[in-house]
Amino acid sequence: TKLYFLGESLHPVACRACHRLHYESQSLGLCDRWRRQAESLYRRAGCHIDDSFYRKPKQMHWETFNRLIDRAQEYEDAFLELELSRLTARFRARFPNVDLD
């Protein structure tokens, strides 16, 4: 068990559970989790989420590369669609008289 130091508390050295600490990923929303998953898959494929062209790394099979890119694009499309729907809802709430269709 790892122990963490929190300075000026009653018990300054304790485990994560005792200090009620959590990992950053545990407090992410759905959209952020999907974006993070897409970034992870692109990174595993040797690419970046902002790349417009994907180059397969040497020693990686084409099947593996294509599978990683396809899954990453699915997550990217999902989080972009969710983000767009949230922005559209906020815009409609703020400007109810504007027709977006």
N, C-alpha and C positions, 0 to 999 in steps of 0.2 A: 504494500500500500504506500502510495506517495503521500507525503505530508506537505501542507501548504502553510506559509507564514502570512498572517493577516495583521501584523503589527499590534495596534492598540485595542485588542479585544480581550474578553475574559479568558479565553483559551487561544492564544495567538498561533499555536501550531496544532493543526488538526487535518483530517482527511477532507476530501471534496464534499462528502455527504454531510459531515459535521458543520462545515462552513457554508453549506447550501450553495456551493458553486456549481455552475453548469458550463457546458461547452458552448461556444458561439453558435455552432450548427443547431443546437437545441432550441434556440430562440429565433430562428429564421422562419419567415412566412413561406407559403407555398411557392410564390413567384421567385423568391430568392433561392429556395432550394432547387428549383428547376434550372435556374440560371447557373448555379454552382455545379449542378450535375452536368450540364452542357459543357461548361468550361473544363471540367474534369475529363470528360470523354474526348474533347478536342485535344487536350494536353496529352492524354494517353496515345492519341493518334499522331502526335508530333506536330500539332497545329495550334493556332490561337483562334478564339471565337471571332475575332475581327478580321481574320484573313479572308480575302476574296477568292483565293486559289489554294487548294490543299495539295501538298506534295507528300507522297508516301515516304516514310523513312526507310532507309535500307534495312534489310533483314526482317521487315514486317511483311507478312503475307497480305496479298491484295484482299482476300476475304475478310481478314481481321480489320484491315484499314477501312474497308467499305462499311463493315458492320458498325465500327466505332463512329464513323462520320454520320451514318444514317441515324443512329440512336441520338447522337449529339444534336443533329438537326431537328429531330422530333422534340427533344426537350427545349431547344431554342424556339421553335415555332410555338410550342405550348406556352412558354413564359411570355413571349411577345404578344400572343393572343390575349392572355390573361391581363397583361399590363395595359393593352389597348382598351379592353373592356372596362378596366378600372378608371382609366383616364376619361373615357367616354362618359361613364356614369358621373364622375366628378364634374365634367364640363356641363352635362345636362342639368345637374343639380344647381350649378351656379348660374347658368343661362338657360332657363326653362323655355324661353320663347324662340330660341334658335333651332331651326330644323337641320338635323345632321344627315338626313337621308337624301 
